[in-house]
Amino acid sequence: MTTTEKIANAKKRIDELERLIKYWNDSDHDEQKIVNFTRNIENKYA
């Protein structure tokens, strides 16, 4: 991969991150922005 390709890919990632930051900071979105992950907790006994 050439340096030019690496720079182009980095710019794409930066643009994606900026869009995500703008979305999360946008006060027009009133819906709850919480992602619920289910966790499996195993009780291990010695």
C-alpha positions, -999 to +999 in steps of 0.1 A: +000+000+000+014+033-010+016+064+011-011+081-010-034+051-004-027+052+033-035+089+034-068+084+014-079+056+038-070+078+068-091+107+054-120+083+049-118+071+085-115+107+098-146+117+078-166+088+092-156+097+127-165+133+122-199+123+110-204+101+140-193+128+164-217+153+147-245+128+150-239+121+187-235+158+195-266+168+175-291+182+199-320+176+174-319+139+181-342+134+211-342+096+211-321+079+238-286+072+226-279+042+249-269+009+235-278-020+258-255-050+257-265-082+273-239-096+296-235-132+306-221-134+341-209-168+352-206-176+389-175-196+393-169-213+426-135-226+438 
